[in-house]
Amino acid sequence: MVTFETVMEIKILHKQGMSSRAIARELGISRNTVKRYLQAKSEPPKYTPR
C-alpha cells in the first residue's frame, strides 16, 4: 500500500516535470501505481487503525 506521503511526493515530482517512469524508478514503485495516483481526482483516503 502506498502511503499518503508517497502520493504527495508523486504529485510534487510530477509538477516539477518528472515523467511517470522516472518517478516510479525514483520511488521504487510501478509505473501503473504512479499513473493511478496522478489520474485520481482527489486525495487518497486516510486509513485509521482499528
C-alpha positions as a Python dict, from the first residue, in 0.01 Angstrom:
ca = {
    (1, 'M'): (0, 0, 0),
    (2, 'V'): (126, 346, -87),
    (3, 'T'): (143, 596, 198),
    (4, 'F'): (-6, 943, 187),
    (5, 'E'): (346, 1091, 189),
    (6, 'T'): (439, 885, -118),
    (7, 'V'): (130, 1006, -304),
    (8, 'M'): (218, 1366, -225),
    (9, 'E'): (576, 1306, -341),
    (10, 'I'): (443, 1159, -669),
    (11, 'K'): (237, 1474, -727),
    (12, 'I'): (524, 1708, -638),
    (13, 'L'): (772, 1529, -866),
    (14, 'H'): (519, 1531, -1150),
    (15, 'K'): (463, 1906, -1109),
    (16, 'Q'): (841, 1951, -1133),
    (17, 'G'): (828, 1789, -1477),
    (18, 'M'): (939, 1436, -1394),
    (19, 'S'): (795, 1155, -1607),
    (20, 'S'): (589, 870, -1465),
    (21, 'R'): (868, 627, -1545),
    (22, 'A'): (1129, 838, -1366),
    (23, 'I'): (904, 884, -1063),
    (24, 'A'): (841, 509, -1044),
    (25, 'R'): (1211, 436, -1064),
    (26, 'E'): (1294, 701, -802),
    (27, 'L'): (1035, 577, -551),
    (28, 'G'): (1066, 205, -624),
    (29, 'I'): (702, 155, -727),
    (30, 'S'): (538, 50, -1053),
    (31, 'R'): (454, 293, -1334),
    (32, 'N'): (91, 185, -1314),
    (33, 'T'): (79, 288, -948),
    (34, 'V'): (223, 629, -1034),
    (35, 'K'): (-28, 676, -1317),
    (36, 'R'): (-319, 568, -1096),
    (37, 'Y'): (-242, 832, -833),
    (38, 'L'): (-176, 1103, -1093),
    (39, 'Q'): (-514, 1037, -1255),
    (40, 'A'): (-701, 1028, -923),
    (41, 'K'): (-929, 1329, -881),
    (42, 'S'): (-898, 1351, -504),
    (43, 'E'): (-651, 1264, -235),
    (44, 'P'): (-636, 900, -126),
    (45, 'P'): (-836, 808, 182),
    (46, 'K'): (-653, 822, 511),
    (47, 'Y'): (-680, 490, 687),
    (48, 'T'): (-705, 482, 1063),
    (49, 'P'): (-613, 186, 1279),
    (50, 'R'): (-896, -20, 1419),
}
